Amino acid sequence: MSKAVETEFVTAWIAGQLFGIPITRVHDVFEAERITHVPLAPSEISGVLNLRGRVVTALDMRKRLGLPPREDAKKQMVIGIDHEGEAYGLLVDSMGEVLKFASDAIDAVPINLQKDWAAISAGVYRLEDRLMIVLDVEQILDFRKDTLAA
Amino acid sequence: MEDLLREFLIETNESLDVVDNELVRFEQEPNNADVLGRIFRLVHTIKGTCGFIGLPRLEALAHAAETVMGKFRDGAPVTAEAVSLVLVTIDRLKAILAELEATSAEPAGSDGDLIVQLEQMALDGGAPAQPKEEITIGTLSPQVLERPLRPGEVSLDDLERAFRDTPGPQEKKADKRESERRTGERRHPDTMPNGAQTLRVSVDTVERLMTMVSELVLTRNQLLEIVRRHSESEFKVPLQRLSNVTAELQEGVMKTRMQPIGNAWAKLPRIVRDLGHELGKDIELEMHGAETELDRQVLDIIRDPLTHMVRNSADHGLERPEERIKAGKSAKGTIRLSAYQASGQIVIEIADDGRGLNLSKIRSRAIEAGLIEEGDQPSEAQLHKMIFAPGFSTAEKVTSVSGRGVGMDVVKTNIDQIGGTVDLRSTPGRGSTFSIKIPLTLAIVPALIVRSGGERYAIPQVAVVELVHRGSNASLVEEINGALVLRLRDKLLPLLSLSQLLKLPKRDVAESEAFVVVMQVGASLFGIVVDDVLHTEEIVVKPVAASLRDIKVLGGNTILGDGSVIMILDPNGIADSIGATREERTIDDFSAKEVALDDDALRSVSMLVFRSGTGSLKAVPLSLVTRLEEIDAKKIELSSGRPMVQYRGGLMPLVPADANVKLAQDGTQPLLVFTDGGRSVGLIVDEIVDIVEDRLEIKVASETPGVLGSAIIREQATEVIDVAYFLPLGFNDWFHGKGAAREKKKLLFVDDSAFFRNMLAPVLQAAGYDVTPLPGAKEALALIERGARFDLVVTDIEMPEMDGYAFGEALQANARTAHLPVVALSSSLSGAAVAKSERAGMHAYVAKFDRRGLLQALKTASADLQEAA
């Protein structure tokens, strides 16, 4: 019996769906405050903000997933990640707990999942009462390819 | 060993660059023993080190070159072929070194070809002259070599003697000091030979320091912003201290990044020499202002464009000697490189006295390349611009020199990339001049913060020419079929709304689009309409994330003092987005102006125009104003009857600009803050109107204290105020400690430029001198002839009729004025000019914009006067 390796995930809610990002990729979690709009930017980028002296480029996950903007005025949360030396932030509705899974318990992305969702998902974990989609950070930040192709 | 090798590589490469240039010089002055001595010593050192580390290939090659150099020293004729051969040898040495650097081992191979040639050269060229017996001091210990001498090799004894006879750098320095002491001359500290110790630090270390300092600046700005909101804070004083230290640290680190532009020019003499031989042209390369410093990042980016442009001048610009003689010019063509600093920018000019641009050829090439249509009639300036178009080349045949697939378009792209501009002037038959303007540094730039569509944006100050308030000039903005234009003085400026450009959501129209920021990028001038102009701030440029890099109008982002992130606009990107059609029109409108600008650019000056008292317009040179402030009227306190305000951790006295100015009772009070020697005074004005760029010519001198006179600024009569009058009003003791208790020294100030007279005279007055400004040396001598007495003289060097040197000599020739200390002012600070000024009896030589240096030089000069008395 090989011992299963466990991976920890930072989880977040977007439009009622639970998503997870490997904790090793997450730099920071903070409240979205004073986001500066970047003119002429791709629509997925909601702006830039200052995190302790670093400029973080904030990505609207709802836009990225093709979801409508949120109706309530509650503060969004930002998951800070580093990508190729640059700071990005993923805007999500709210944060969940940190969850631990055995890495061999992952399911492949269901083939019938909507295309733009499937593109940024790395797999699915089964919880008792719901499913958690693992986000593929590289793919999320690769939206320019999609935008340009479109 | 690793470290030793690395050290060796760095040093040897540097030495070889020096040898390159010294050889080119040596070829021109074959009788200069100093130059030869230096080359000989460098080559010998290289040979010695190679032998020590065990690099036989390098050693043998260096030895052969040294032998030829030795023959020169013994009096063999210096031929171009011999120098070429040595240069080729040096290239080979460099190639081996490059390999050595990459692989840590000397590459296999033989240099027999070169060594045979060198040895042959040594045997043919060098007369086998028996070295003369010379008297040397010291004991000669006989030295034994374990192998027979190679052809042309000198014995160790001879070598030893050669070393003793050649003056080394140490001795020379000592000589200079001695001569300075002898003549009792003092030189400005900036021009002192740099004897300070130096350290090699890796670029990474400096870069990391810079990043950290940038972060520190941001944090400092944030703290200042917080404290500004809490007026009663105990942090105020320590924070002020922190702020000062940060500023000094920032300046210090910036300095470590600065390198003289001469570093980027180091390879040019050799390149030009080789080019001259290859093309059969006689070319002289003049270099001025090599000591001008700029950020190493900027330096790296402009190095290649500069080299390319010099090649271009040598290849396309200069004619062959026979053509030149036919055209009545000297056979030798000149390429002049010059660099100087002007208003926060570095200006680099590459000028040649060649044939100038061939407009008809450019025209036909442009039609060929599809840039213009057959029937088009582009203006001269437009045609000049065409050479920067991608894929454009007028050379009839692609030569090995310029035709390397790199065009002027690449040059322009590189310069654009760092926010610089490149311009071109050309006169047929007389030559062309390229002038490049680049920012001093890329890391921290002064920027104007504006607001549009509810968001703030930063515009780099270098591109901003002036601000126009639309409120008072509403009728000046007109519309031609939807395109906005601004009628500004005698020009028509294309206008672009920033919110349209950035596709910002429409906002309330009531108070929007009230300001026009007039910007200049290269030759194109245009206006950006914004909602509000907030303030200026030193911003730290941070690059945007990769996903935003395609947005051409954005040049980066920055964090402001209040912690918010704002986008920095890229003037070049905006100019491009305005589009070619509009740009062409701009060029048409301004091409005439552009030519005139050459002369006027130096003389036109930014003026701050304001209203006070009776409502008449007043103005002051912007360079004298430290800050513009709007303070809460309630914060103004009265201290023994005088208005004061708490400002940046201290108390600042307020002085009315006019007897009729009333302090605002509520709302905000606009102030102009002047600072000198760490003290600030706030000048109370009613309204700040505008910042304009115009020639400052005082038409009517004034009797009113505090007013220099009246000038026509923007076609309106405007009173120019005398800052020197207001400064002491704030502090009764302003001049105390500066020697005002003593009698004021009478200072004669000669400068042909009205601008400098107007700018520097108040500065000199404020420093406690009784100043008599005059426009020329002739007038000055006439005044002295009539019996006027002075204690000190400050004179410009570059003046028509009689220049500063001649003036200095004339003063020395007159027994009555021979003792007068003379301080020379010049825009170029070359060693030759300094030496010439010393010969003309000048006391000190100061750069024109170096206000502090001038005051320091005057202080030393008058201290000497005191001693002498």
Interface residues (C-beta under 8 A of the other chain):
Chain A: R34 T36 H37 V38 P39 L40 A41 P42 I45 V48 L49 N50 G53 V55 T57 E84 E86 A87 Y88 L141 F143 R144
Chain B: E215 L218 T219 E455 L502 K503 L504 K542 V544 A545 A546 S547 L548 I551 V553 L554 N557 I559 G563 S564 V565 I566 M567
